[in-house]
Amino acid sequence: MSLAQLQRDFRAWLVDGSDDAARSFGAGAAAGLTVYQNNYRAQLVGCIEQSFPRVHAWLGDDAFLRAAITHIDSHPPGAWTLDVYARNFDETLTALFPDNPDLHELAWIENALSEAFVAPDAEPVSIDALSAIDWDSAQLRLSCRRLHSRHGGERRAPVGALRDRSAEDREWWRASSPRRSAACSIAPVRAP
């Protein structure tokens, strides 16, 4: 057996407990393989818990664990980092809890925060630009791109989020192009 085949069989065992893959390791390997599979699944549950703490609190331990296991069974990791592993967990929740739009929204928000956390950095501001700012009257404004949801098109701003904003800010929110990823930056603006 080649190393590549051994690795494919081991991954097949980790992902779905394939009996064919387990047989390729010999009869005495079953107990050891179970330890690896348990650790693999526990790490993925931990990754989902880390990415969706509010959803976990909302659902409770048992329902969250069932949802995480369902997700793990249908979504094996496919990226080099676990930062993106839980990215589609909101789809799993939508399938498991189709009549709970508040849960879907909460999962979407937590996913967007995770995406923003690992989003590319904004362009650095030059020293000349910083020195030209009147810091005594400057204000900082959080500027986020609009996100595009997989379950229902474009997401709207949370109720009341734009109520106290200028007409220009509200129009910017409506007109900005939809994006699949989140990115936020803070930029100095002039005092009103």
N, C-alpha and C positions, 0 to 999 in steps of 0.2 A: 504494500500500500504506500502511495506517495504521501509526502507531507501535505500537499494541497488537498488530497482526498481525505486525509485524517482531519484536517481543519474543517472541511465541508461537513463531514460526518459529526464532528463535535458541535459545530454550529447548529446543525439539524437537531441534534439531541437537546441542546440548550433551548432552542426555540419551541419545539413541539414534542419533545420526548420520543422521537422516532425510534421504534423498536429495531428497525433495520440499521439505523445508525448505532444504536447501543450494541447490537450483535457484532459490529465490526471491531469493537474494543475488547471483546472476549467476555466470557461468563462472569469472571471475577470483578469486572469493572463497574457493575450496576450500582453498588452502594456508593462508590466514589463519584460516579456520574450524577447521582441524585443530589449529592452535596453541592456540586458545581451548579446544577440547574436551580436549586433552591437559592444559592447566593446570587445568581444571575437575575432571577425574578425579584428577589428582595431589593437589589440595587435599582431595578427599574421602578418598582413601587416607590422607593425612596425618592427617585428622580421626579416622579409625578407628584408626590406629596410636597416636595420642595417647590415645584412650579405652581401648584394650586392649593396653597394653604387655606384660603377662604372657602373654596369649594369643598375641601376636606371638612372644615368646620360646619359648613352648611349641611352636608350630607350625613355626617357622622362616620365613625370608624368603619362599621360593617358595610354600609352602602358604598362608601368611597373605595374600600378594598375590593369589593366585587367589581366596581367600575374599572379600577386600575387593572385588575386581572383580565377583564374582558379586553381592555385596550392592549395589554401586553400580548395576549393570545392572537390578536389580529394585526398588530403593528410591531414587528420586530425592529430593533434599531437599524438605521441605515445610513447614519452619518458618522463622521469621525469624532463627534463630541456629543455628550448627553445633554448639552444645553438645548438642543433642538428636539430631543426625543419626545417630549410631551406636547409638541406643537399641535398635533391633531387630537389631543384628548378631548377638546370641546366637541368634536364630531362624535366621539364615542358617547359622551354624555347626552348629546342630542338624540342619538339612536336609542339609548337606554331610558331616557326620561323625556319623551317627545312632548309631553304636555306641561313642561316646566320652563317657560321662557325666562324666568328670573335666573334660574340656574345656568341656562345657556349664556345669558348676558354676563353673569359673574365669571364664568369660565372664559368667555371671550375677552373680558377686561384683564383677567390675570394673564392670559396668553399674550395680550398686547403689551402688558408691562414687562413680561419676560423678553419679548422681542425687542422692546426699547432698550432694555438693559444690555443686550448684546449687539445693538445696532452700531453701524460705523460711526466714528467720531465726526463731529462737524469740523469744518475748516477752522483752524486757529485764527484768532484775531491778532492782527499785527500790533506791535508796540506803538507805532505811529497812530493807528486807529484808536487804541485805548487811551493814548495821551490826549486825543482831541475831544474826548467825551467830557461833558460837564457833569462830573460825578455827584455834585451837590444837588442836582435836579433830575438826574437820570433815574429811570425805573427799569426794572427787569420784567420781561414778558416771556412766559413759557409759550413756546411755539411748537405745536405738534402737527404732523401730517395726519390727514384723515386715513382711517384704516378701511379696508374692504373685507367684509365678512364673507365666509364661504356659505353661510346659511341665510341668505336673504338680502344679498346686495350690500349696498353701502350702509355703514352705520351712521346714525345721526348723533349729534352732540347730546350728552345727557340732559334731561329735562332741567331747565333753568341755567345751564352752563353758559349760555350766550345771552341770557336775559339782560344783564347789566353791561354788556359789551357795546361798543360803538357799532353803527351800521356798517362801517368798513370792515370791522372784525367779523361780523356775522356774514357779510357777503364773501369775505375771504374763505370762511369755513365752508360755505355752500359751493363756492367755485373751485376750490383747490382740487387737484386731480386725485382720484382714489389711489391708494397704494395698498400693497399686500403686507408691507412691513411698517413698523412704527419707528419713528425717529423724533426725538425732541431736542430742542436746544434752547438756551436762554440767551437773549440778546438785549443789549441796552437800547432803550427807546427814549425819546425826548419827553420831558415833563409836560403834562397837559397845560 
